[in-house]
Amino acid sequence: MSSYDDERPDWREIDRRKDRSRHMGRSEQGQKKEGPKNRWQAGRVKEALGRLFMGEKGTVEHDKQYRRVHSSYGSERFLTEVKKYIEKYGLPDDVSTLILILDTRGQDIIFQSLEKIKAIYDVLSTRQKEDVKRKLSIMSLTDKSREIRLKAEEVMRGLG
């Protein structure tokens, strides 16, 4: 019985053999595997950096005014909210808000929005392009102002 005990490795030796296993790569030895990164925190950092590079349009005040424009759509406050937004931040960058702005009664604002839509049209998705063409088609047929109808038709022809 004593010969068996002498040949049997102790637990320390067994652990050393595991560390020298061929199944474990050399670079992995002695290093702990890094756990999964906190994706939520990484997303927040990415969002914060994006907002930093947006300048004025990345602020909380911008978000509030942007929501006011959308929430006032269809009311009498809509034109004043749009004017406040444009005065402080310029025209919005997203096409959905630009399409909303086309429903204001301010001719100069509509013309500016049409020019902005024409400028960003090439980078829009297929669905957004269809929405823009549909809105311009409706404007060119039904708007009360002859100048706006002609401008909408001109922009629509220029888009293809």
C-alpha positions in Angstrom: 0.0 0.0 0.0 2.8 2.4 0.6 4.1 2.0 -3.0 0.7 3.1 -4.3 0.7 6.2 -2.2 4.2 7.1 -3.4 3.2 7.0 -7.0 -0.1 8.8 -6.7 0.4 12.6 -7.3 -0.8 15.0 -4.7 -3.4 17.7 -5.6 -0.7 20.4 -6.1 0.9 18.2 -8.8 -2.4 17.6 -10.5 -3.1 21.3 -10.7 0.4 21.9 -12.2 -0.3 19.4 -14.9 -3.5 21.1 -15.8 -1.7 24.3 -16.3 0.7 22.6 -18.7 -2.1 21.0 -20.7 -1.7 20.9 -24.5 -5.3 22.0 -24.8 -4.6 25.4 -23.4 -2.6 27.9 -25.5 0.6 29.3 -24.3 -0.7 32.9 -24.4 -3.7 31.9 -22.3 -1.6 30.5 -19.5 -1.5 32.7 -16.4 -3.9 35.2 -17.9 -7.5 35.6 -16.8 -10.0 35.8 -19.5 -11.7 39.1 -19.7 -15.4 39.0 -19.1 -17.9 40.5 -21.5 -17.8 44.2 -21.6 -20.7 46.2 -20.3 -22.5 46.8 -23.6 -24.9 49.3 -22.0 -22.1 51.5 -20.7 -20.3 51.2 -24.0 -23.4 52.4 -25.8 -23.8 55.3 -23.5 -20.2 56.4 -24.1 -20.7 56.1 -27.8 -23.9 58.2 -27.6 -22.1 60.8 -25.5 -19.3 61.1 -28.0 -21.7 61.4 -30.8 -23.6 64.2 -29.0 -20.3 66.0 -28.3 -19.5 66.2 -32.0 -23.0 67.3 -32.9 -22.4 70.7 -31.2 -25.6 72.6 -30.4 -27.8 69.8 -31.8 -26.4 67.4 -29.3 -27.8 69.3 -26.2 -30.8 68.5 -24.1 -32.3 71.9 -25.0 -32.2 70.8 -28.7 -34.0 67.6 -27.9 -36.7 69.5 -26.0 -37.3 71.9 -28.8 -37.2 69.1 -31.4 -40.0 67.3 -29.4 -42.0 70.5 -29.2 -41.9 70.8 -33.0 -43.2 67.2 -33.4 -45.8 67.5 -30.6 -47.2 70.8 -31.9 -47.7 69.4 -35.4 -51.3 70.1 -36.5 -51.8 72.9 -34.0 -51.6 76.7 -34.2 -48.3 76.6 -32.3 -46.6 74.6 -35.0 -45.3 77.5 -37.1 -44.0 79.3 -34.1 -42.2 76.2 -32.7 -40.7 75.6 -36.1 -39.5 79.2 -36.3 -37.9 78.9 -32.8 -36.2 75.7 -33.8 -34.8 77.0 -37.1 -33.7 80.3 -35.5 -31.6 78.5 -32.9 -30.5 75.3 -34.6 -31.1 75.8 -38.3 -33.0 73.2 -40.4 -33.2 69.7 -39.0 -31.0 67.0 -40.5 -33.6 64.2 -40.6 -36.0 64.0 -43.5 -39.1 63.1 -41.5 -39.0 66.4 -39.7 -38.3 68.3 -42.9 -41.4 66.7 -44.4 -43.4 67.9 -41.4 -42.0 71.4 -41.9 -43.3 71.4 -45.4 -46.8 71.6 -43.9 -46.1 75.1 -42.3 -47.6 78.2 -43.9 -44.3 80.0 -44.1 -43.2 80.2 -47.7 -39.6 81.0 -47.0 -39.3 78.1 -44.5 -40.9 75.7 -47.1 -38.4 76.8 -49.7 -35.5 76.3 -47.4 -36.8 72.9 -46.5 -37.2 71.9 -50.1 -33.6 73.0 -50.8 -32.3 70.9 -47.8 -34.3 67.9 -49.0 -32.8 68.3 -52.5 -29.3 68.4 -50.9 -29.7 65.3 -48.8 -31.8 63.2 -51.2 -29.0 61.0 -52.4 -28.2 59.7 -49.0 -31.8 58.8 -48.0 -33.1 55.2 -47.8 -35.4 54.0 -50.5 -38.4 54.4 -48.2 -37.5 57.9 -47.4 -37.1 58.8 -51.0 -40.5 57.4 -51.7 -42.0 59.5 -48.9 -40.3 62.7 -50.2 -41.6 62.1 -53.7 -45.1 61.4 -52.5 -45.1 64.6 -50.3 -43.7 66.7 -53.2 -46.3 65.2 -55.6 -49.1 66.1 -53.2 -47.7 69.6 -52.6 -47.4 70.2 -56.4 -51.0 69.4 -56.9 -52.8 70.7 -53.8 -50.9 73.6 -52.2 -52.7 76.9 -52.1 -49.7 79.0 -53.2 -48.8 78.9 -56.8 -45.1 79.5 -56.0 -44.9 76.6 -53.6 -46.6 74.3 -56.2 -44.1 75.3 -58.8 -41.2 74.9 -56.5 -42.3 71.5 -55.3 -42.7 70.4 -58.9 -39.3 71.7 -59.8 -37.6 69.9 -56.9 -39.5 66.7 -57.7 -38.3 66.8 -61.3 -34.7 67.5 -60.1 -34.8 64.4 -57.9 -35.5 62.1 -60.9 
